[in-house]
Amino acid sequence: MREIVLDTETTGLNPADGHRLLEIGAIEIVRQCTTGKIFHTLINPERDVPEDAVRIHGYTVDILRDQPVFAGVVDELMGFIGDARLVIHNAEFDLGFLNAELGRAGRQPIGLDRVVDTLTLARRKHPGQPNSLDALCDRYRIDRSRRARHGALLDAEILVEIYLELTGGRQRSLSFELEADKLAAFDAIAAPRIETRQPRASLIEAKEAAAHAEHVRTLGEAAIWTRYTAVQAERREDLRPPSGAQSAIAFASM
């Protein structure tokens, strides 16, 4: 399954108050493994950036002034997302801003049915505990030392690791590897073996063998030795490989 782990930075808390997106970071994962494909851009929000927001992410108007506006990157963004499922932490916040920008650009909004909210997953798995990105990093021992300030791509990278922890992705992949090893080992044990052995050379001389056979004939058909040799002959016949297997052995030895 193809999924896009996405994060944004904004000028404020509510798009209804005129706040805008100023950074988008997205990472592609397939079957919960990163593919190396990313989407990252700064965006000119076409408005001022309040000091409270600058203290969080560090982006000022001067930094963003020469960046493209959202309408200039929307085609590339939507092409990268495609029809993949989105993985977002606190999806209501990021999706609210993203859909507001899509609306301004005349695009259809992204529905919540396409989104996995890792905040919801974390609250279900750790009820009553802090479930911010920082708290989850500490809980899962994920390095967040680079997160002195928020950044959309950095937070998306961290979210990939958190998502794997929340869904058991690492454990499942390890389990699959172990199961594959077990199956391979079982196949090696259970596979039918067809072996050919060279008959041992007889230690009985021909004169002794002839004398023994003559003696057995004098004992009659009811003799124990006669019955024993008949049973052994039947067992050897049962253990003989089928004709197809004999052909395979003959071919392999050529």
Backbone bond lengths (Angstrom), bond angles and torsions (degrees), N, CA, C in turn:
res aa  C-N    CA-C-N  psi(-1)  N-CA   C-N-CA  omega(-1)  CA-C   N-CA-C  phi
1 M - - - 1.464 - - 1.524 109.67 -
2 R 1.337 116.04 132.65 1.457 121.35 178.03 1.518 108.95 -90.24
3 E 1.345 116.47 130.42 1.454 122.27 178.66 1.527 109.02 -134.76
4 I 1.321 115.50 153.82 1.464 122.13 177.63 1.521 108.02 -119.58
5 V 1.325 115.99 117.40 1.464 121.64 175.25 1.525 106.97 -88.45
6 L 1.335 116.61 122.32 1.469 120.73 -168.08 1.522 111.41 -130.65
7 D 1.341 114.44 144.18 1.467 120.46 174.11 1.520 108.36 -144.79
8 T 1.326 115.82 155.57 1.468 120.99 179.68 1.522 110.35 -134.54
9 E 1.331 114.97 161.30 1.468 122.28 166.79 1.525 107.04 -123.38
10 T 1.322 116.44 149.55 1.458 121.20 -172.00 1.527 111.11 -137.67
11 T 1.330 114.58 173.22 1.470 119.72 177.54 1.522 112.08 -84.34
12 G 1.322 117.15 -11.77 1.465 119.76 -177.86 1.513 110.85 -170.46
13 L 1.317 115.97 -159.46 1.456 120.65 -171.36 1.519 115.19 -101.03
14 N 1.329 118.39 -18.12 1.462 119.24 -171.97 1.525 110.58 -141.26
15 P 1.331 118.24 119.32 1.470 119.18 178.28 1.527 112.48 -65.28
16 A 1.326 116.46 -23.10 1.471 119.08 178.46 1.523 111.72 -66.55
17 D 1.335 116.45 -20.09 1.473 120.71 177.73 1.524 111.73 -92.83
18 G 1.324 116.70 11.33 1.461 120.76 178.02 1.509 114.12 90.35
19 H 1.313 118.74 6.66 1.462 120.29 178.35 1.530 110.14 -76.99
20 R 1.348 114.98 152.66 1.461 120.78 -170.19 1.530 111.60 -131.09
21 L 1.323 113.69 164.08 1.468 120.18 172.39 1.520 109.66 -72.40
22 L 1.332 117.75 144.72 1.458 120.45 172.27 1.542 112.67 -132.36
23 E 1.345 117.42 -5.42 1.464 120.10 175.41 1.528 109.28 -157.51
24 I 1.330 115.13 140.00 1.467 121.62 174.83 1.528 108.13 -131.30
25 G 1.329 115.77 131.74 1.463 121.02 173.79 1.518 108.88 -128.87
26 A 1.316 117.27 132.14 1.467 121.08 -178.07 1.523 109.75 -142.08
27 I 1.327 116.15 142.57 1.462 122.67 -177.31 1.522 108.76 -130.08
28 E 1.308 116.75 132.46 1.465 121.14 178.57 1.524 110.32 -86.14
29 I 1.336 115.78 133.35 1.464 120.83 171.04 1.527 107.88 -129.14
30 V 1.301 115.69 143.58 1.458 122.18 177.05 1.512 107.81 -127.49
31 R 1.316 116.95 123.45 1.469 123.01 -174.60 1.530 110.28 52.42
32 Q 1.330 114.55 40.47 1.463 123.80 176.12 1.535 112.86 63.54
33 C 1.316 115.71 29.15 1.467 121.15 172.20 1.521 108.09 -126.09
34 T 1.330 117.26 134.62 1.455 119.92 178.26 1.527 109.72 -67.54
35 T 1.334 115.93 144.09 1.460 121.25 -178.65 1.523 112.21 -101.97
36 G 1.339 117.11 -9.91 1.462 120.80 -175.19 1.518 113.29 92.93
37 K 1.341 117.45 -6.48 1.465 120.84 179.65 1.528 109.65 -90.58
38 I 1.327 115.79 129.52 1.461 120.76 179.94 1.525 110.11 -135.90
39 F 1.323 114.48 159.54 1.459 121.52 169.54 1.519 106.62 -127.24
40 H 1.343 116.27 128.16 1.461 119.37 179.65 1.516 109.58 -148.24
41 T 1.311 115.54 132.15 1.457 119.12 176.89 1.522 110.52 -155.46
42 L 1.322 115.25 145.47 1.461 121.29 164.53 1.518 107.57 -87.77
43 I 1.330 116.82 154.73 1.461 121.88 -175.89 1.520 108.98 -133.35
44 N 1.306 115.39 135.79 1.466 120.44 171.36 1.526 107.83 -74.14
45 P 1.345 118.22 112.70 1.471 119.85 -175.67 1.520 113.63 -76.62
46 E 1.327 115.97 -4.83 1.468 121.27 178.76 1.532 111.94 60.03
47 R 1.321 115.44 34.44 1.459 122.28 176.56 1.536 107.82 -164.64
48 D 1.319 115.58 177.31 1.459 119.67 179.01 1.529 110.20 -75.26
49 V 1.344 114.76 163.34 1.471 120.49 176.75 1.526 107.19 -117.30
50 P 1.312 118.41 112.14 1.469 121.01 -178.13 1.523 112.19 -59.51
51 E 1.317 116.16 151.34 1.467 121.57 -177.98 1.520 112.03 -60.08
52 D 1.329 116.68 -36.04 1.459 119.15 179.11 1.532 111.08 -59.72
53 A 1.340 115.78 -39.36 1.465 119.54 179.04 1.521 110.94 -71.99
54 V 1.336 117.02 -39.08 1.473 120.42 179.24 1.520 110.64 -60.23
55 R 1.318 117.26 -37.85 1.468 120.12 179.93 1.539 111.79 -64.74
56 I 1.323 116.42 -24.62 1.464 119.91 -179.69 1.523 111.64 -81.93
57 H 1.344 116.45 -49.29 1.475 118.59 -173.94 1.525 113.99 -114.14
58 G 1.307 118.82 -15.90 1.458 121.05 175.08 1.510 115.39 86.36
59 Y 1.326 119.23 2.97 1.463 121.34 -177.68 1.530 110.87 -91.41
60 T 1.312 116.05 119.50 1.468 122.00 179.07 1.526 110.22 -102.41
61 V 1.308 114.55 170.16 1.462 119.35 177.21 1.519 110.67 -58.95
62 D 1.321 117.57 -39.31 1.472 121.15 -179.72 1.532 111.15 -61.79
63 I 1.321 117.49 -38.55 1.470 120.79 179.42 1.526 110.83 -68.93
64 L 1.321 116.76 -35.73 1.462 121.39 -171.61 1.520 114.05 -93.21
65 R 1.298 116.76 -10.51 1.470 120.58 -171.87 1.529 112.28 -57.98
66 D 1.307 117.83 -40.28 1.467 121.30 -176.06 1.531 113.77 -94.79
67 Q 1.314 117.05 9.03 1.468 120.88 178.83 1.530 109.94 -84.15
68 P 1.323 118.28 159.07 1.472 120.22 179.20 1.524 111.29 -68.44
69 V 1.321 116.54 152.05 1.465 120.33 172.31 1.523 108.21 -78.79
70 F 1.334 116.08 167.80 1.471 119.46 -175.72 1.525 111.73 -59.35
71 A 1.319 117.02 -41.55 1.469 119.77 -179.36 1.524 111.84 -58.81
72 G 1.338 116.68 -25.27 1.460 120.14 -179.61 1.522 113.77 -80.33
73 V 1.338 118.44 -13.39 1.475 120.76 -178.48 1.524 111.98 -119.58
74 V 1.349 117.77 -2.74 1.455 119.84 -172.23 1.528 112.26 -63.35
75 D 1.327 117.99 -37.72 1.466 119.74 -179.75 1.530 110.93 -63.46
76 E 1.324 116.05 -45.66 1.456 119.98 179.66 1.526 110.93 -64.80
77 L 1.326 116.49 -40.99 1.460 120.56 179.49 1.523 111.28 -62.32
78 M 1.320 117.33 -49.85 1.458 120.21 -176.79 1.528 111.41 -69.91
79 G 1.324 116.45 -29.66 1.461 119.18 174.29 1.521 111.83 -66.47
80 F 1.339 116.00 -36.94 1.462 120.27 178.19 1.528 110.87 -69.77
81 I 1.326 116.73 -42.34 1.459 120.38 -179.32 1.531 110.90 -68.16
82 G 1.334 116.63 -43.60 1.456 120.23 -178.50 1.520 110.95 57.08
83 D 1.341 115.11 -135.60 1.469 119.46 179.07 1.521 111.90 -104.43
84 A 1.331 116.78 19.70 1.466 121.19 -177.71 1.524 111.10 -70.30
85 R 1.308 114.80 156.79 1.463 120.32 172.36 1.520 108.57 -76.96
86 L 1.337 116.53 142.55 1.456 121.55 -179.71 1.533 110.01 -98.76
87 V 1.321 115.59 139.14 1.462 122.27 175.52 1.518 106.75 -114.59
88 I 1.344 117.52 115.92 1.462 122.63 -173.61 1.521 108.97 -137.02
89 H 1.325 116.47 141.71 1.457 120.37 174.80 1.526 108.71 -93.30
90 N 1.333 115.79 123.37 1.467 121.81 -172.36 1.525 108.69 60.30
91 A 1.336 114.64 62.31 1.463 121.81 -170.76 1.524 113.00 -60.45
92 E 1.304 117.84 -32.32 1.468 120.03 -178.17 1.526 111.24 -57.73
93 F 1.336 116.46 -37.55 1.469 120.37 -178.88 1.530 110.47 -69.33
94 D 1.332 116.94 -58.41 1.474 120.34 -175.17 1.525 111.42 -64.63
95 L 1.347 116.74 -42.30 1.457 119.40 -178.27 1.522 110.97 -67.63
96 G 1.344 117.16 -32.02 1.457 119.61 176.72 1.523 111.54 -61.39
97 F 1.338 116.51 -44.47 1.468 120.12 178.16 1.528 111.43 -69.33
98 L 1.332 116.63 -42.13 1.459 119.71 -178.18 1.529 110.97 -64.23
99 N 1.313 117.31 -42.37 1.463 119.59 179.57 1.528 112.00 -69.97
100 A 1.330 116.98 -31.72 1.467 119.32 175.48 1.525 110.33 -63.32
101 E 1.328 116.90 -41.79 1.470 120.80 178.26 1.523 110.78 -68.52
102 L 1.334 117.29 -39.51 1.464 120.06 177.59 1.519 110.90 -62.85
103 G 1.326 116.57 -38.37 1.461 120.16 177.71 1.516 111.47 -62.84
104 R 1.335 117.25 -41.96 1.470 120.28 178.37 1.528 110.92 -63.37
105 A 1.335 116.00 -31.49 1.469 120.35 -178.18 1.525 112.29 -88.77
106 G 1.340 116.71 4.77 1.456 120.34 178.52 1.515 113.69 74.72
107 R 1.335 117.38 26.17 1.463 121.91 -179.81 1.522 110.91 -107.14
108 Q 1.342 113.94 159.71 1.459 119.92 178.01 1.527 110.25 -72.56
109 P 1.333 117.03 143.06 1.469 119.36 178.38 1.529 111.36 -71.90
110 I 1.312 115.96 161.30 1.470 122.69 175.94 1.522 108.12 -93.43
111 G 1.317 116.47 127.26 1.460 120.84 -177.16 1.517 112.75 -79.97
112 L 1.322 115.63 151.69 1.464 121.06 178.26 1.521 112.28 -63.62
113 D 1.343 116.96 -21.08 1.460 120.04 -179.94 1.529 111.85 -67.62
114 R 1.324 116.64 -13.58 1.460 120.64 178.55 1.534 112.47 -96.41
115 V 1.318 116.40 4.27 1.459 120.11 -169.53 1.529 111.52 -117.14
116 V 1.333 115.84 137.39 1.458 122.58 167.51 1.524 106.75 -103.62
117 D 1.322 116.64 118.31 1.466 121.03 -179.53 1.527 108.24 -94.62
118 T 1.331 116.12 109.62 1.464 119.58 -178.36 1.531 112.26 -68.52
119 L 1.330 117.30 -22.17 1.464 118.75 175.01 1.527 109.79 -66.30
120 T 1.318 116.89 -41.54 1.466 120.86 176.72 1.523 110.91 -63.74
121 L 1.344 116.35 -42.95 1.471 119.91 177.34 1.523 110.87 -59.85
122 A 1.333 116.12 -43.80 1.468 120.26 -177.77 1.524 111.01 -66.04
123 R 1.320 117.61 -40.00 1.463 120.26 179.49 1.523 111.75 -65.44
124 R 1.330 116.45 -34.38 1.462 119.32 177.46 1.528 110.87 -70.98
125 K 1.326 115.62 -38.39 1.467 119.59 -176.93 1.516 112.18 -80.57
126 H 1.346 116.98 -31.00 1.466 121.40 -177.99 1.528 109.89 -129.86
127 P 1.316 117.83 64.26 1.472 119.93 -176.90 1.521 111.96 -61.78
128 G 1.339 114.08 138.70 1.452 119.73 177.21 1.508 114.83 77.68
129 Q 1.327 118.31 7.30 1.462 121.90 -179.83 1.531 109.88 -115.04
130 P 1.340 117.90 159.09 1.466 120.04 174.91 1.528 110.23 -62.83
131 N 1.330 116.48 135.76 1.461 119.98 -177.04 1.526 112.68 -132.85
132 S 1.334 115.79 29.36 1.466 119.31 172.19 1.527 108.54 -70.30
133 L 1.335 116.88 169.24 1.462 119.84 177.18 1.526 111.17 -58.37
134 D 1.334 116.75 -43.47 1.463 119.95 179.91 1.527 111.00 -62.53
135 A 1.338 116.89 -44.34 1.461 120.49 -179.32 1.528 111.09 -63.71
136 L 1.333 116.65 -39.57 1.466 120.05 179.86 1.521 111.13 -70.29
137 C 1.324 116.36 -35.88 1.476 119.27 175.32 1.525 110.15 -60.08
138 D 1.324 116.37 -45.65 1.460 119.93 179.34 1.530 111.25 -64.20
139 R 1.310 116.13 -39.90 1.469 119.90 -177.66 1.530 110.73 -66.40
140 Y 1.334 116.12 -38.56 1.465 119.93 -176.28 1.532 112.88 -100.38
141 R 1.332 115.66 8.77 1.463 121.48 177.32 1.531 111.83 57.11
142 I 1.329 114.49 45.94 1.462 121.95 175.61 1.520 108.34 -97.34
143 D 1.314 116.97 130.26 1.467 121.33 -177.21 1.527 109.99 -65.21
144 R 1.331 116.24 122.02 1.468 120.55 176.65 1.526 110.76 -122.45
145 S 1.324 116.26 22.72 1.461 120.18 -176.88 1.530 111.70 -64.27
146 R 1.342 116.68 -26.48 1.479 119.69 178.87 1.525 111.89 -76.51
147 R 1.312 116.68 -9.53 1.466 119.91 -172.55 1.527 111.31 -90.05
148 A 1.333 116.41 49.43 1.459 119.78 175.89 1.527 109.98 -64.11
149 R 1.351 115.00 -35.73 1.456 121.68 172.45 1.520 108.94 -130.25
150 H 1.323 115.48 155.85 1.458 119.45 178.74 1.524 109.36 -71.05
151 G 1.323 115.91 145.58 1.459 122.64 174.14 1.510 107.37 -152.10
152 A 1.344 117.59 138.29 1.458 120.53 -171.87 1.526 112.13 -62.67
153 L 1.332 117.84 -45.11 1.458 119.28 -177.51 1.521 111.20 -71.55
154 L 1.323 117.44 -42.27 1.468 120.39 177.91 1.528 110.35 -61.06
155 D 1.321 117.04 -44.24 1.458 119.80 179.97 1.531 111.19 -66.11
156 A 1.339 117.31 -33.72 1.466 120.11 176.37 1.529 110.24 -65.96
157 E 1.337 116.59 -39.30 1.471 119.98 177.83 1.530 110.73 -62.29
158 I 1.315 115.90 -43.50 1.470 120.12 178.12 1.526 110.37 -65.43
159 L 1.333 115.59 -38.93 1.461 119.57 -178.25 1.527 111.77 -64.93
160 V 1.327 117.35 -32.82 1.469 119.80 175.29 1.527 110.01 -56.03
161 E 1.330 116.81 -47.94 1.466 120.84 -179.08 1.530 111.23 -64.99
162 I 1.327 115.79 -41.76 1.470 119.51 179.34 1.526 110.60 -64.08
163 Y 1.327 116.69 -42.19 1.463 121.26 179.82 1.523 110.82 -59.88
164 L 1.322 117.17 -41.99 1.463 120.32 178.30 1.516 111.14 -63.75
165 E 1.314 116.46 -39.01 1.463 119.62 178.44 1.530 111.28 -66.94
166 L 1.325 116.34 -42.06 1.460 120.28 -177.63 1.522 112.68 -67.59
167 T 1.323 116.57 -31.95 1.469 120.35 -176.66 1.514 112.68 -100.63
168 G 1.330 116.76 -0.10 1.465 119.28 179.17 1.506 113.11 73.98
169 G 1.348 117.38 21.05 1.451 120.78 -176.69 1.509 114.10 -58.40
170 R 1.333 117.02 -42.81 1.459 119.78 -179.37 1.516 110.93 -64.94
171 Q 1.346 115.40 -44.87 1.450 119.07 -178.84 1.517 110.99 -64.74
172 R 1.363 115.94 -39.26 1.458 118.24 -178.50 1.513 110.76 -65.95
173 S 1.349 117.47 -43.36 1.457 119.01 -179.00 1.510 110.82 -63.10
174 L 1.347 117.08 -38.74 1.447 120.82 177.67 1.523 109.96 -65.35
175 S 1.341 115.37 -41.16 1.459 119.69 -179.93 1.518 110.89 -62.26
176 F 1.359 116.67 -41.20 1.452 119.47 -179.86 1.520 110.62 -63.01
177 E 1.339 116.69 -39.53 1.454 119.75 179.30 1.518 110.78 -63.36
178 L 1.352 115.85 -42.92 1.459 119.68 -179.91 1.516 110.40 -65.29
179 E 1.348 116.14 -41.49 1.453 118.75 -179.65 1.521 110.41 -64.70
180 A 1.336 117.48 -38.57 1.454 120.43 178.25 1.528 110.80 -62.35
181 D 1.351 115.01 -41.36 1.461 118.71 177.59 1.526 110.96 -62.86
182 K 1.347 115.65 -41.16 1.464 119.32 179.77 1.523 110.74 -63.32
183 L 1.337 116.35 -43.06 1.454 119.77 -179.27 1.519 111.71 -64.63
184 A 1.340 115.62 -39.61 1.459 119.15 178.50 1.523 110.27 -63.64
185 A 1.337 115.35 -42.01 1.458 119.36 179.01 1.519 110.65 -64.92
186 F 1.351 116.19 -41.02 1.465 119.65 178.99 1.521 110.84 -63.13
187 D 1.349 116.20 -42.99 1.457 119.36 179.20 1.519 111.02 -60.07
188 A 1.346 114.26 -39.22 1.464 117.82 -179.47 1.523 111.07 -65.43
189 I 1.356 115.97 -35.16 1.459 119.86 -179.23 1.524 110.72 -77.91
190 A 1.352 115.77 -42.90 1.456 119.92 -172.17 1.520 113.59 -83.04
191 A 1.330 117.45 -16.06 1.460 119.45 -177.86 1.522 109.99 -60.66
192 P 1.329 116.94 133.37 1.461 118.88 -179.65 1.510 111.20 -63.57
193 R 1.291 115.32 137.38 1.456 120.90 178.63 1.525 108.94 -108.82
194 I 1.285 116.22 128.37 1.458 121.65 175.94 1.517 106.70 -116.72
195 E 1.271 116.42 109.89 1.455 120.74 -175.56 1.520 109.79 -116.32
196 T 1.275 115.64 146.15 1.460 120.93 173.87 1.518 108.33 -113.84
197 R 1.287 116.25 134.62 1.457 121.58 178.65 1.526 110.13 -120.97
198 Q 1.276 115.03 140.62 1.449 119.82 175.75 1.526 109.36 -74.71
199 P 1.339 117.64 129.26 1.473 118.97 178.72 1.522 110.86 -62.41
200 R 1.323 113.66 142.46 1.462 118.44 178.14 1.526 110.80 -71.28
201 A 1.288 115.00 146.83 1.471 119.64 176.77 1.525 109.70 -69.96
202 S 1.326 116.20 135.83 1.455 120.78 -179.30 1.524 110.62 -70.20
203 L 1.329 115.23 139.23 1.468 120.83 177.92 1.536 111.89 -93.08
204 I 1.365 116.40 -2.26 1.467 120.72 -178.96 1.526 109.30 -93.34
205 E 1.289 116.14 131.61 1.461 119.75 177.99 1.520 110.23 -74.13
206 A 1.329 116.08 155.95 1.460 121.32 -176.52 1.524 112.03 -57.92
207 K 1.350 118.32 -39.20 1.464 121.68 -179.91 1.522 110.29 -63.51
208 E 1.347 117.11 -41.18 1.465 120.82 179.82 1.527 110.94 -67.35
209 A 1.337 116.88 -40.12 1.455 120.74 179.05 1.511 111.98 -63.76
210 A 1.331 116.31 -40.46 1.471 119.95 179.17 1.513 110.62 -65.97
211 A 1.343 117.81 -40.34 1.465 121.20 179.63 1.519 110.43 -65.64
212 H 1.372 117.20 -37.89 1.456 120.71 179.06 1.530 110.98 -65.57
213 A 1.339 116.91 -44.26 1.459 120.96 179.56 1.517 111.63 -61.61
214 E 1.318 116.78 -40.36 1.461 120.81 178.63 1.518 110.66 -64.07
215 H 1.344 116.51 -39.41 1.461 119.85 178.88 1.522 111.46 -66.11
216 V 1.354 117.58 -40.68 1.466 121.26 -179.67 1.517 110.47 -63.12
217 R 1.353 118.00 -37.89 1.465 120.90 179.62 1.516 111.58 -61.81
218 T 1.328 116.34 -30.02 1.467 119.47 -179.56 1.518 111.97 -74.58
219 L 1.349 117.64 -14.82 1.461 120.63 -177.86 1.523 112.73 -82.72
220 G 1.328 117.22 -19.54 1.448 120.89 179.47 1.537 112.06 89.82
221 E 1.353 115.28 167.68 1.466 120.77 -175.85 1.528 113.01 -68.37
222 A 1.322 119.16 -22.01 1.469 121.90 -178.43 1.520 112.83 -84.25
223 A 1.302 117.64 0.61 1.461 120.63 -177.64 1.537 110.73 -66.09
224 I 1.334 116.85 144.44 1.463 122.23 -179.99 1.523 111.25 -57.70
225 W 1.311 118.68 -42.71 1.465 122.00 -178.92 1.526 111.86 -59.59
226 T 1.336 115.79 -39.42 1.470 119.34 179.99 1.527 111.01 -64.57
227 R 1.373 115.31 -44.35 1.468 118.62 178.68 1.533 111.04 -64.32
228 Y 1.324 118.85 -38.49 1.473 123.06 -179.18 1.524 110.99 -62.95
229 T 1.335 116.87 -46.94 1.470 119.45 -178.60 1.522 111.39 -65.49
230 A 1.335 117.95 -30.85 1.473 120.51 177.98 1.526 110.78 -67.71
231 V 1.346 116.69 -43.25 1.463 120.80 178.36 1.523 111.02 -62.66
232 Q 1.332 118.23 -43.57 1.465 121.29 178.77 1.516 112.13 -61.10
233 A 1.325 116.05 -36.84 1.466 119.61 178.73 1.526 110.54 -65.43
234 E 1.363 117.40 -39.90 1.469 120.61 178.22 1.536 111.19 -64.60
235 R 1.328 118.29 -40.41 1.469 121.55 179.28 1.528 111.40 -63.12
236 R 1.323 115.86 -41.82 1.477 118.63 178.84 1.518 110.96 -63.10
237 E 1.327 116.45 -35.35 1.458 120.29 179.29 1.533 110.89 -67.83
238 D 1.367 116.48 -39.28 1.471 120.52 179.44 1.521 111.94 -66.40
239 L 1.331 117.72 -33.86 1.461 121.38 -177.58 1.521 113.10 -82.40
240 R 1.317 117.61 -7.55 1.466 120.39 -177.38 1.526 109.24 -69.00
241 P 1.380 120.84 131.98 1.468 122.97 179.28 1.513 110.69 -60.34
242 P 1.353 117.64 152.00 1.462 120.89 175.17 1.511 110.89 -62.50
243 S 1.324 116.00 163.94 1.466 120.57 -174.35 1.510 111.94 -60.26
244 G 1.365 117.64 -36.57 1.469 120.21 179.33 1.504 111.64 -64.41
245 A 1.347 116.25 -41.74 1.457 120.36 179.80 1.513 110.63 -66.05
246 Q 1.368 116.91 -36.95 1.451 119.31 178.00 1.512 110.66 -64.20
247 S 1.355 115.63 -37.34 1.462 118.37 178.00 1.501 111.58 -65.53
248 A 1.367 115.69 -39.66 1.464 120.01 178.86 1.521 110.86 -62.95
249 I 1.339 115.69 -41.03 1.466 119.29 -179.99 1.512 110.34 -65.14
250 A 1.339 115.66 -43.01 1.462 119.49 -179.66 1.515 110.81 -62.49
251 F 1.383 116.26 -41.16 1.456 120.21 -179.47 1.526 110.81 -65.86
252 A 1.357 115.91 -42.08 1.471 120.05 -177.85 1.519 111.79 -65.52
253 S 1.308 116.11 -28.22 1.461 118.17 -177.47 1.507 112.58 -85.60
254 M 1.344 117.33 -4.44 1.471 119.54 -178.03 1.526 110.71 -75.34
